[in-house]
Amino acid sequence: MRRQFTAEQKATVALAALKGDKTINQIASEFEVNPTQVKLWRDAVKESATEAFADKRTKAVRAQDTERQIDELHRVIGVRDAELEWLKKKIHGLGL
């Protein structure tokens, strides 16, 4: 059966790996985790650290842009659906 780790356990292992005072293998044996898993968790913390300190206003602007794109795509889909229905009626009226 595979072991499952909580987020706190993963964070503890990753932070120990980030400290750099022990090797990955030492940390892995201390926490009874595969060294590859230690590296993966360490890299995940490194990647998410930049997001933690990112400008929140930039995220809000990006979210607004995404919403605008979604709204525009919904509008385009609606227009295409209307055109398709119109074409179906015309084709049906021609007896094809």
C-alpha positions as CSV (number, residue, x, y, z in Angstrom):
1,M,0.0,0.0,0.0
2,R,1.3,3.4,-0.9
3,R,1.9,6.0,1.8
4,Q,0.1,9.2,1.6
5,F,1.5,12.4,3.0
6,T,-0.3,15.5,4.2
7,A,0.4,18.9,2.8
8,E,2.2,19.8,6.1
9,Q,4.5,16.8,5.8
10,K,5.3,17.6,2.2
11,A,6.1,21.2,3.1
12,T,8.3,20.1,6.0
13,V,10.3,17.8,3.7
14,A,10.5,20.4,1.0
15,L,11.7,23.2,3.3
16,A,14.3,20.9,4.8
17,A,15.6,20.3,1.2
18,L,15.6,24.0,0.5
19,K,17.7,24.7,3.6
20,G,20.6,22.9,2.0
21,D,22.3,21.8,5.2
22,K,21.6,18.2,4.4
23,T,21.8,16.2,1.2
24,I,18.7,15.0,-0.5
25,N,19.5,11.4,0.5
26,Q,19.9,12.4,4.1
27,I,16.5,14.1,4.1
28,A,14.9,11.2,2.3
29,S,16.2,8.7,4.9
30,E,15.3,11.0,7.8
31,F,11.7,11.4,6.6
32,E,11.5,7.9,5.0
33,V,10.7,9.3,1.6
34,N,12.1,8.5,-1.8
35,P,14.9,11.0,-2.8
36,T,13.1,11.6,-6.1
37,Q,10.0,12.6,-4.2
38,V,12.0,15.0,-2.1
39,K,13.3,16.7,-5.2
40,L,9.8,16.9,-6.7
41,W,8.4,18.5,-3.5
42,R,11.4,20.9,-3.3
43,D,10.9,22.0,-6.9
44,A,7.2,22.4,-6.3
45,V,7.9,24.8,-3.4
46,K,10.4,26.7,-5.5
47,E,7.8,27.2,-8.3
48,S,5.0,28.2,-6.0
49,A,7.1,30.7,-4.1
50,T,7.1,33.2,-6.9
51,E,3.3,33.0,-7.0
52,A,3.1,33.7,-3.3
53,F,5.0,37.0,-3.8
54,A,3.4,37.9,-7.1
55,D,1.5,41.2,-7.4
56,K,-2.1,40.5,-6.6
57,R,-3.2,43.3,-9.0
58,T,-1.6,41.5,-11.9
59,K,-3.6,38.4,-11.1
60,A,-6.8,40.4,-11.0
61,V,-6.1,42.0,-14.4
62,R,-5.3,38.5,-15.8
63,A,-8.5,37.2,-14.4
64,Q,-10.5,40.0,-16.0
65,D,-8.8,39.4,-19.3
66,T,-9.7,35.7,-19.1
67,E,-13.4,36.6,-18.3
68,R,-13.5,38.9,-21.3
69,Q,-12.2,36.2,-23.5
70,I,-14.7,33.7,-22.2
71,D,-17.5,36.2,-22.7
72,E,-16.4,36.8,-26.3
73,L,-16.2,33.1,-27.0
74,H,-19.7,32.6,-25.7
75,R,-20.9,35.4,-27.9
76,V,-19.2,33.8,-31.0
77,I,-20.7,30.4,-30.1
78,G,-24.1,32.0,-29.9
79,V,-23.7,33.7,-33.3
80,R,-22.6,30.4,-34.8
81,D,-25.5,28.5,-33.3
82,A,-27.9,31.0,-34.7
83,E,-26.3,30.8,-38.2
84,L,-26.4,27.0,-38.1
85,E,-30.1,27.0,-37.2
86,W,-30.8,29.4,-40.0
87,L,-28.9,27.2,-42.5
88,K,-30.7,24.1,-41.3
89,K,-34.1,25.8,-41.9
90,K,-33.0,26.9,-45.4
91,I,-31.7,23.5,-46.3
92,H,-34.8,21.8,-45.0
93,G,-37.0,24.3,-47.0
94,L,-35.2,23.3,-50.1
95,G,-36.0,19.6,-49.5
96,L,-32.4,18.4,-49.3
